[in-house]
Amino acid sequence: MKLIEIIGCVLFLWSAALVTTSRGTVVKRQVSGVSNGTNAIYPRASSDDDDEDFVPYQGERLNVFDWILFRAVGKKYPGNVLLSPISVKLALVLLYEGAQDQTAHELAGVLQLPVSRSATRDRFTGILRSLKMACPEYSLDIGTRLYVDESVSTRQRYAAIIKTFYGVDLINANFSDSRSITEKVNEWVKNVTTGHIGRLIEDENSLKDSVMLVVNALFFKGNWRRQFFSPRDTHLGKFYTGTNESVEVPFMNTVNRFYYSESPELDSKILRLPYDGHKFAMYLILPNSLNGIDHLVKEINPFILTRHVWLMQEMPVEVMIPKFKFDFTSHLEPFLRELGIRDIFDDTASLTGIAKTKRISRRLIVSDVLQKAGIEVNENGTSAYAATGIQFGNKIAEQTFNANHPFVFYLEDESTGTILYVGKVSNPLQTEGSTGDEKVAVPSRFGEEVQNVAPISEIPTIPNAGERYNFFNIDLLQAVNEHVEGNVIMSPASAKLALAILAEGARGQTREEIHAALRLPDNMQQIRTIAQRTLLPLKSVQNGTEIDVATRLWAKNTLRIMNNYSIILRQYYGGDIQSIDFTNNAEQTINNWVRTTTRNNVKSIVEPGSLNADTTLVLTSALYFKGRWQKSFNKDASFVGCFHVPKLGCQNTKFMASTAKYRYAYVSSLDADVVEIPYSDGKTVMLVILPSNEKTDPYLQILSKDLSYIPMSSLLANLETSEINLILPKFSIESKLDLRPVLERMGIHTVFEMSADLTKITTDGALHVGSILQNAKIEVDEEGTVAAAVTGLTIVPLMGSDGQTFRANHPFIFAIVDLQTNGTLFAGRYVQPDLSNLSIKQ
């Protein structure tokens, strides 16, 4: 019998903050309508003899925090390390539910939580449902308790939320009797972890000044799939703790078929060891060099790992890994502070959603976050338990950026990080694109539809509201790429402006969906500040580069628009309202305005006959850009060359060429080259992102998804000036897109339905949006770029050789992952064996 045991607990110690003197009464209110926020996909095996056809999880991932916490801890401690990220997150999210203002902002940012609290609850409800799913092939127990001093009056709403969505029991206790509560907590943890953690709280005096405890416990026990290791194959061998230092330890040995990959970014091998039940697996990441562990800890991130998980191939692998067992205790406060969670530990903490307070009361703050964890790996499997409180490499030498195969490009205002245009070139000879049938989703190397992005720097910063607002740009490109074939040009800025204006007139679920897709905060004043900051550079003429934006709401001449909405539209979005008779040449009137605004580049947005007497509102947002290169291409250097088109091969097209200094980088996590081409105004650039291998992602769908993981600010910050031979095709693209199916895929549904609530625009009857159309056009030549857009709202495997050797005889990192949710239950590294456990079964 092969087995694994895993446990995790989280403990929060709340400092002496007497919230109220009265006894709190807890009322548990049931909340209905909880949905599973996960897109559960996990493999099934056809037989016991054949491993499953492994398909990585394709839904939204919530593992960025896991790896940044591990990196922070792993870099500080040179020995063995073990953490249970899910255990920590389950405790921290309970704080988030009761947090306000900066405290909530820090928790949401560092944990990379969904935009809304309802989405966060759905996400964790799905995770917990998966973890609590009964299965005879493994055992898993998870529980969370909130101990509250009898003097504290907790809010009924908070108690109802944590019970309904997180299954947390709120228990009243007498904290003045620290011995009694210490015994109760330790006994509960001991029961959940089946005795592996006997004493989470060692010193009962540490609770004397506390008023609340949050404790999470996690236990897992399972069997290796296919019984990989036989005790008779275990033998002693050298484990290198350093280049010239080694110890003798028992090694488990097998030759079997495993999913395997190699990461040049991490300079490591990656092996997947699945457990019975087709749900859990352990991944081992082994540096290629004996002393490569420091590099691995420094460089590892979930994006590189997920990318290589998608690239894994099943092949025969000779596996040798040591038996190991160790415990690890960590006080996480300094690491959480380092990562950006600071407010909960200070007097500025705002946790007013948890307990009722008086003005004379001190604030409720966290005094410590403690985790105890342990793991054992042997021939039978793994036992682990716990109790708790992008990589850029610059090519320095002269480089040639030869864009002779499909690529993605951005046109961005660097002063605000706003992307004006984003698109792809698949064939320079194709001048038009149209919306086609939805294609089958192509899995990303990093995962699909991820809305929460990790910063690339080693110590990540919390994305502010403006940065989160820009995440929509790549989300939109990703969704459009799955709906549109061939060349495409679109304007996220124009679409965002139209949606933000629409949200101003919406209420309830209608507004929440738009705000979630745009990553907008709850505070309307903050939203308007972001909108104004975004609009400011969109009206500019400087050194031959011109940018202009215009917004107009066309209202049926009998419709009464709310006065407050008209003021908001003018004051914050620079728009106006025009009354119109939709039965009298309205299409021509609107299209004439479009042509004038876009300097005759976009001829129309409304098709003849598309408006009728039933039309009440049309919202149009037009964006025009004309940019001259800061360094013009020499027309005499232009030439006709070969552009490699998927399935068609070589197609001759006109290329421009320039040799000059450009900001450039090779981005290993994208496996792409990026060059920045500046315009004459000094604040606008075009980024061209060119995959290094045209064959692995010919239609750029993987690249567009991978870009979701890199904030534009991080991408730009890693570009360096280099001498570049830049070769770029001249191209012109015009696209007419219906964004409704794209936005529905991104979570915006209600505004298109009869239940839409747009009553802040008008109270004259129910309104809903029928379609959202965007016309966009771009021309790129030796002198620069002309682009225009109008948005209108009318209501792959890698091949490897067989017989790879995975010899884990020096330090390595491992992770245990729930394949249904792709949540990291445990992540750690193994550096030194326990020399007291050298018994080998002969």
N, C-alpha and C positions, 0 to 999 in steps of 0.2 A: 504494500500500500504506500503510495506517494502522497505527501501532504505538505501543506503550507499553512502557516498561521500568521495573521497580521492584525495588529491592533493600533488604534490611534486615539488619543485623548487630548482635550484642550482644557486648560484651566486659566481662568482670569481671576486675579485677586483685586478686589475693589478696595480702595483706600478708605480711611475713616472719613466718610462724608455722610453725616446724619441728614438724610433727605427730609424726613418728617418724623414727628414724635408719635403720630397716630399709627395704628395697625392698619396695613393695607388689606383690602378685600379683593380677591381675584375672581373675576367673572369670565368664564371661557365662552366666547361667542363663536359659533360655527360660521364660517364663511364659505359660501358655495362657489361653484364655477372655477375650481382650480384646474388648470390645464397643464399637461406635461410639456415643458418647454424644450424637450430634447427631440432630436431626430435620430431615433435609436436604430443603429445598424450594427450588427455584430455577426460574426461568421458562424456557419453551421457546417459540421463535418458530415460527409456522406457515409463514413464507416469508422469503426474504431482503428482500423489499420491505416487509413489514409488521413493525414492532417487536413484541416479545413482549407478551403480556398480563401485565404485571408484577404479581407478587404478592410482597409483602415476606416475609422469613423469619419463620416463626411459632414457632420453637423457642426454647429458652433462650438468652439473650444473655449474652455475657461481655465487654462493652465499656465497663463503668463506669470501670475503671481508665484506659482509653485516653483518655477525655475529661478526667478530672481531672488526668492528667499533662499533657495538652496545655494545659489552662487555666493550670496552674501555670507552665509554660514560656512560653506565649504572653503572659501578663500581664507577665512580667519583661523580655522582649525585644521592642522595638518594631518590629524589622525582620521579614524573612521567617523563618518557622519551619517545620521539617519534622521529624517523628518517625515511627518505625515501632513502634507499640505492640505489635504481635504479636511483633516481634523481642525487645523488652524482656521481655515476659511469658514467652516461651519460655526465656529465660535465668533469670529470677527463679523460675520454677516448678521448675527444677532445684535451686535453693537450697532451696526449700520441701521437696522430696523428702528432703533431708538435714538439715532443721532440726527442732529440738525446742523445746518450751516457748514462751517469749515470742517467740522468733525466728520460729517457725512461725506463731504467732498473728498477728503483725504482717503477715507475708507473705500469709496467707490472708485477713485482713480487708481489707487495702488492695487486693489483687488481686481480691477478691470471689469467691474460689474456692468450689466446692461444699464441703459439710460434710465429707465423707470423702475420704481420699486416693485411694481406688479410683474415686470419682466424678470427681475431678480428672483422674486418668489417662485415664479413658474420654473425658472431654470433650476433652482435648488430643490424644488418639489420633484422635478424629474430625476435629478441626481439621487436624491434620497430614495425615491421609489425604486430606482435601479438597484441601489445598494441593499435594500430590504427585500428584494425579490428572492423568494425561497427556491432553492435548487438542491437536489440530493447529492450533487457531485462536489459541492463545497459548502462551507458554513460561513456566514457573515452576520455579524451583529453590530449594530450601531445605535447609539443613543446619546441624547443631550439633555442635561438638566440645568435649570437655573435655580440656585439657592438664594433666597432673599431673606434678609433679617426681618423679624417680626415687627420691627419699628418702621419699616419702609412700606409706603403705600404705592404699590405698582399700578400703572395705568391699565385699566381693563382692556382697552384696545390693543395695547402691546401684548398682554397675555394671550389674547385671542389670536393675534397674528402669528406669534411664535408657535403656538400649539397647532394651529390649522395648517400652516405652510411648512413648518420645520419639525413638527412632532415633538416639541420641547415641553417637558413638564416643568411647571413653576412650583417650587416647594418652599413653603415658609419654614424658617428655622430660627433658633435662638443663637445668634453668633456670639453672645457673651459666654456661652458654654462652648468654648473652642474645641475642647476635647471631644465632646459629643458629636459636633458637626464634622470634625476631622475623621472620626471613626465611620460616620455614615457615608461620607464622600469616598473614602478609601475602600469601604466594603462594596459600594456600588461599582466603582471602577474595577475592582478585583473580580466581581461577578461578570461584568461585560467582557473583560479581557481573559476570562477563564483562568484567573490566578497568576497571569504573567506579570501584572503590575500590582503588587500587593499594597504599596504605599505611594500614592501620588503625592500626598501632602506629608512631608517628613516632620515638619515642625509645626505643632498645633498653635504655637504662639504667633506664627505668621498671620493667623486669622483674627487676632484680637481686635484690630482696628478696622476689620473688613465688614461690609454690610451686604455684599453680593458675591456670588461665585457662579461662573459659567463653566461647566465641565462637559466635555465631549469625549466619548469613548468609541473606539472602532476595533473590531476583531474580525480576522479573516483566516480561514483554514481551507485549503484545497489540495488537490492532487496534481502532480505533473501529468501532462497529457502524454500518453503512450509510454509512460514509465521509462524515460530516457536513460536513467542512470542505474546501474546495478552495483550493489555494494562490493561484489567481487572484483569489479574493475577499479575500485578506489585504491590509490597507492600514494606513498609519500613523494613529494617533489619540492623543488626550490621555488619559493615566492620571493621576488625581488622587491624589497622595500626601498631600495635606492639603486643607483647604477652599480655599485660594488658591494651592496649589502643584501643578504637573503636569509630566509628562514625556511625550515622544512615543515611542510604542512600536508595534510591529506587532500589529494585532488580526486574529484569525480571525473570519469572519462566516458565518452560515448562518441560514436560516429553515426550520424542520423541526418535526416533531412530537416533543415530549419530555414526560416526566413532570415535572410542575411543581407547586409548592405555595408558599404564603406563610405565614410564622409571625409573628403579632402579638407573641408573647412575645419573639422575637429581633429583631423589626422588620426582617425579612430575607426575601429570596426564596430558594427552594431549587430547584435544577435537577439532574436526573439525566442523566448521560451514560453510556450503557452501552457495553461493549466486546464484541467478538465472542466467542462461546463461551457466551453466556447464563449467565454465572457472576459476572462482575465488573462494577462500575460505579463511576464517580466522581460524587460529589455536590458541588455548589458552593453555598455559602451566602453570599448577597450582601446586605449591609446596605442598607437603603433610603436612608440618608443618607450623605453623603460621609465624614463623620467617625464613622460608627457602628461601626467595628471594635472599639474598646475595650469598648463595651457588649456586642457579640456574643461576644467572648472571655470576658467576665465571666459572661454568662448561659447560654451554651450548655451543654447536658447531653444525654446519650443518650436520655432519656425524651421531651423535647420533640422531638428529631429523629425518633425512631422513630414518635412520634405523627403527625408531619406526613408521614412517608414513607407511612404508611397512608392519609393523606388526599390523596395526590398524584393528579392527573388528567392524562391525556395530552391535549395540546392543541398547536396551532401556537405556537411561540415563536421570536421573533427573538433569536438568540444572538450576542453579541460578547464574546469573551474574548481576553486578550492571550496571545501566545506567551511562555513564561517558562521559565527554567532557573536553578537555584541549588543550592548545597550547604549543608548545615547540620551543624555539629558541636556536640555538647552533652555536658557532664559532668553526669550525672544524680543524683549523690549528694545534693546539697542539696535537690533537688526530691523525691526519694524520702523523705528525712528529713521534709520538710515534709508529705508525704502520710501519714506514719505508719510508714514502714519505716526504723527506726533501729538496731535491734539488730544487723543484719548488719555494720554499720560500726563497732561498738564492741567493747570487750573482753568484753562480756557475751554476745556472739553464741554461740548454741548450734547448731553445725553438725556435731554428733557423729555424725550418720548418714552423713556423707560419708567421713570418714577415721578410722582407728584412732588413738587418742591415748594418751599417757602422762600421768600426773598432773603431771609436771614440765613438760609441753609447754605452750606458749602457745596460746591459742584461735585457731582459724581464723576470720579476719574478712575482709570485703571492703574494699578500699582505694579503689576507684573503679568507676564504671559509665560507660563512654564510648560514645557513639553518633555515627556519621557517616552522614549521609543526603544524598541529592540527588534532584532531580526535573527533568524537562524535559517541557514540553507544547507541541506544535506541531500542524500540520494532520494529521500522520500519527498522532498520539495522544499518549501520555505515556511518558516514561522516568523512572523513579524508583528510587532505590537507597539502602540504609542499612546501616551496620555498627554493631553495638551490643554494646557491652559487655553541686432542683426549684424551681422558680421560684414564689415566692409574691408576689402583689401584694395589699395590703390596701386595701379601699375605706374611705376615712377618714370620709367624710360619713355622715349617717344613711342606713341601708339598710333595705329591706323584704325579709325572708326569707319568701317566700310559697310554702310547700310544697304546691302544688296540682297536682303531678304526681309520678310515682314517684321515690323517693329511697332511699338507703342510710342506715342509722344504726348507731352503736356505743354501747355502754354500757361505760364504762371506769373502772377504779380508777386515779386519777391518781398515787397514791403509788408504784405499781409499774409503771404502764403496761399493766396487765392488762385485756384486753377480756373483760368478763363475757358480753356478748351482742352479736351482730352480726346484722343482718337487712336486709330491704328491704320497702318497702310499694309494691305495684303497684296495689292496689285496697282501700281501707279497708273496703268492704262485705264482702269475702271474709274469712271467719273461720277457714278451715281450709286446709291445704296438704298435698299428698302427693307422694311420689316418683313421677316419671313416667319415660318413656323418655328415654334420653340424647339430647340435642339435638346438632346439628352445631355444632362449635366455632366461635365467633365471634372473629375476630382482634382482638387488643387494639391500641390505638393505640401501645402501648409494646412489645408482644410477648407471647407466651403462656408461662405457667408459669415465670416467672422466680423462682428461689429465692435469689438473691444480690442484696441491696438496697443502692443507693448512698445515703449520707447527702445531705441537701439543702444543708447549709452549704458555703461555698466551699472550705474546707479540711476534707474529710470526716474524721470520727472513725471509729475501728474499732469496729464493733458488738460489744458484749460478749455473753457467753453468754446473759444474760437478754433482751437486745434481740433476738437471733437467735431465741430461743424464741418470741417474740411474732410473728415473721413467719408462723408457722403459721396465725394467726388469719385473715389475708386469703387465704392459700392455700386454706383450708377454705371460706371464703365463695365464692371464685372457682369452686372445683370444684362446690359445691352449686348455684350459680346455673346451671350447665350441665346439671344433672340435674333441677332442680325448677322448675316453673312457678308463677306467681302469687306471693302473699305467702309469706314464709318467715321463721322465727325459729329460731335455733340458738345453742348455747353452746360456743364454742371452749374456754373454760376447763374445762368439764365433760369435753369430749372429750379435751383434752390430759391432764387428770389421769388419766383411765382408761387412756389409751395409755402414759403414763409408768409407771403401776403395772404394766401388762402387760409393758413393756420390762424392768422389774426381774426378771421371772421368765423372761426369754428369753435365748438365747445365739446367737452366730454371726450368720448372715444375717438371722434373724428380728429380732434386736435392732438390727442395723445399719440396717435399713430404717425402723424406727420412730424411731430417733435421727436419721436423716437428714431425715425428714419434719418432725420437731419441732425441727430445728436444735440438737440437744443435743450437747455436747462429749463426748469419749471418757472423761473422768474422771468416775467414778460419784459421788464425793464432791461434785464441782461440780454434778452433776445434782441431787443431793438438796438441796443448798443452794438451788438455783434453785426446786425444788419447795416447800421450806419457806417461802421468801420469797414465793412466789406464794400459798400457802395462808394465810399469816398474816392478810392483810386480808379473807379470805373468811369470817371468823367475827367479825362486828362488829354492834353495835347502837348507833347514835349519832344523836341528834336526829330520831328518827322514821324513820331509814333503817336497814334490817336486811338483813344478808347472812349466809347460812349455807351450809355445804357438808358433805356426808357421803358416805363411801365404804364400801362393804361388799362382801366377797367371799363369795358363797354357794357352799359346797363340798359335794359329795355326801358323805353321812355315812359312807361307807366309804372315802373318799379321804384319804390321808395327805399333808397339806400340809407342805412343808419348814419347819422351825422358823425358819431364818434369814429366809425370805421373810415369815413372819408378823411377825417383829420389825421388818423393814424397812417393811412396810405400816403398822404402828402408829406407829413412831417418826418416819418421814419424811413419811408421807402422811395421817396421822390417820385411817386406816381400821381396820376390824376384819374378822374372819372368822367366819362363821356356818355351822355344819353344818346340812344340810337334806336331807330325803328328797324327791327330785324327783318321786316317784310319788304323793305325798300332799299335794295342794293347795299345791304349792310356788308356783304363780303367785299365788294369793291372798296368801300370806305376804309375798312380795316386793313385790307391789303395795300392800299395807297399809303397808309400810315407806316406800315411795315417797310415798304420800299424806301420811303423817305428816311426812316430812322436808320436803316442799314446801308444807306448810300447806294441804293439800287442793287445790292448784292443778293438779298433775298426778295424774290418777286412776290411771294404770297405765303400766307399761313393758313388761310381759310379757303377751302375748295368751293367752287360755285355750287349752290344748292344745298350746302351743308347747314345753313342757318334758316330757321323758319319762325313762324309765329310762336312756337312753344319755347324758343330760346329766350332765356332771361338775362344771362350774364356771359360775357366772354372776357377772360383776363389774358392780356398779352404782355410779354416781357421780351424786349429786343436788346441784343448786345452786339456792338460793332467794334472790331479791332483792325487796325492797320499798322503794321510795325515794319520799320526798316532795320535791317541787321546792323549791329554796331560794327561788325566787320563784314562787309559785303563780299560775296563770292565773285570771283573773276569770271566774267562771262566767257572769256577766251579759253578758260580751263574746263568748261562744260564739255561733256562727251556722251556718246551713246554707249551703254553698257548692259550687262546681263543682270536682271533682277530675278531671283529664284522664286517662283510662285508655286505654292503647294499643288501637287498633282499635275501641274502644267509644265513645270521645269523652267528653263531659261526664257525670259521675255525681255526683249530689248526696250530700254527706256532712257530718257535723258537724265544724266547725273550732273550735279554741281560738285565742285571740288574747292577745298581751301586748306591751306597749311598755316596754322596759327596757334596761339595759346588759347585753349579752352579749359573750362573746369570740367573734370572728368573723373570717373571711378569705375572700377569693376566691382559689382555688388555680388558677392558670392552667394548670399541667401536668395538672390533672384537668378543667379547664373546668367547675368546680363551685364552689358556695358552701358554706361549712362554718360551722356555728354550734354552740357548746358550751352546753348547758343543764345547770347544776349542780344536784346534789341537796343535801339539807339537811345531810348529814354533812360537807360541805366537801371531800371527797376523791373523790367519784364524780360523773361527768358523763355525759350523753348527747350524742353528736355526731350531728348530722344533716347529711348531705352531699347537696346538691341540684344535679343537673346544670343548667348554665345554659341548655341547649337540650334540651328534652324530646324532640324529634323525631329527633335524631341517635343517641340511645342509649335507645330507649324501654324496653328490658327490663333496663337497667343492667348488662349483661354486660361492656361495655367499661369502665365505671367500676370495677367490681369488680376487673378485671384491672389497671387503671391504679393502683389503690390499693396493689398489691403493691410498687410502686416507692418508696413514701414511708413510712419508719418512723413509727410513731405518735408517737414523741418529737419528730420533726421537724415533723409536722403540728401538734401542740399548741403547739410553741414559736413558731409563726408566727401564731397567733391573737392578735388585739388587741381590746381592749374598745371597743365601739361601741354607739351607741344603735340598737336594732334593733326594728322592728315585726315581731314573730315570729308567724307564722300557721301552725298545725300541726294536722293532723286528729287527732281522737281515734281510736284504733284498738286492736283486740284481735286477736292472731294466735296460733294453736296449730298446731304442726307435729309430725308423727311421721316421722322420717327414718331410713332404713337407710343408715348411713354406709359400709358395706363398699365399694360401687362407687366412692364418692367417694374413700376412702382408697386404694383400688387405683390410681385415677388419679393420686394423689399419690405413688405409689411403694411403698406398703405392700402386699405380695403374700404373702410367705411365711407370715405368721402365719395366713392363711386356708387354707393348703394342708396336705396330709398330711405334708409335710416340715418343718412348723413345729417349732421346738425351744423348748419351754417347760419344760425339765427343771429349772429353778431354782425352779419352783412345786411340782412333785411329780415323783417318778420312777415313779409307778404308771401306767405305760402312756403312749403317745403322746397328746398333746393338740393341738388346733388350734381356732381361733375360727371359729364358724359365721356370726355376724353381729354387727354393732355398731349398736345401736338408740339413738336419742335422741328423747325427747319434750320439747318446749319450748313455753312459753307466755308471752305478754307482754300487758299491758294498759296503755295510756297514756291518762290523762285529765287534767283540770285540776289535780288534787292531786298527781299524780306517776305512778309506774310500779310495777306488780307484774309480776315475771317469775320463771319457774321452769323448770328443765330437769333431765332425768335422762338419763344415758348408760349404756347397758347393753351388756355384751359377753357374748354367748353363744357358748360355745365352739363501611361507609357513605360514601358519597362526598360531597365538596363541589363545587359547580358554580362554574366560573369562566368568564370571557369568553375568546373566542378572541383570538389575536394578542397575547399578553402579551410584553412586551419584557424580556429578561434582558441587561442591558448591564453587563458586568463591567469597568467603567472606574474602579474604585476598590477598595481592599483587600477581600479576601474570604477565606473559609475553605473548605477542601475536604477530602474524605475519600474514600479508596478502600476499598471494602468487598467482602469475599467474600460473595456472596449466598447461597451454600450453607450457610455457618455464620454469616453476618452478623458475622463478625469484622472489625474495622477494621485493614486492613493498614497504611495510612498515613493520617495526618491532619495538616493543616497550614494555613497561611494565606499568602496572597500580598500583599505590601505594596509592593514596589519592584522593577521589572523590571531585568534585566541590560542596561544601556545599550550594552554592547559587542557585543550581538547584535541588530542592527537590520536585518539583511538580509531583503529581501522578494522573493519570486518574482513577477516581473511577468507 
